[in-house]
Amino acid sequence: MQKKLHIKKGDTVMVITGESKGQKGRVLEVDRDKNRALVEGVNMVSKHTKPNTKAPQGGIIKKEAPINVTNMMLIDPTSGKPTRVGKRLNEKNKLVRYSKKSGEEIK
């Protein structure tokens, strides 16, 4: 069974610990089995590549590496600050995520 995470693809997050601390970005991909997420422009690593159709010259390219989801916090849609995430039932009896800071529902 896969774990439920507080972060989904498309969310805007801030890294709270590690080498990329303080950086913000959009979540591109979430790996629930490994508890990691790929964030746009964060945790950039250099990768050595052989020549191929995408990079005919080959060489060193910069790309994002996954980060543990415990090292990031969701950005509150109203205030723009990092917030913890809770889950509750809305008026339609559907389980939704909400910001603990502002109480607003997260889409």
Summary of the structure (lengths in Angstrom):
residues: 107
radius of gyration: 16.7
end to end distance: 24.5
largest distance: 56.3
contacts: 270
relative contact order: 0.20
helix: 3%
strand: 45%
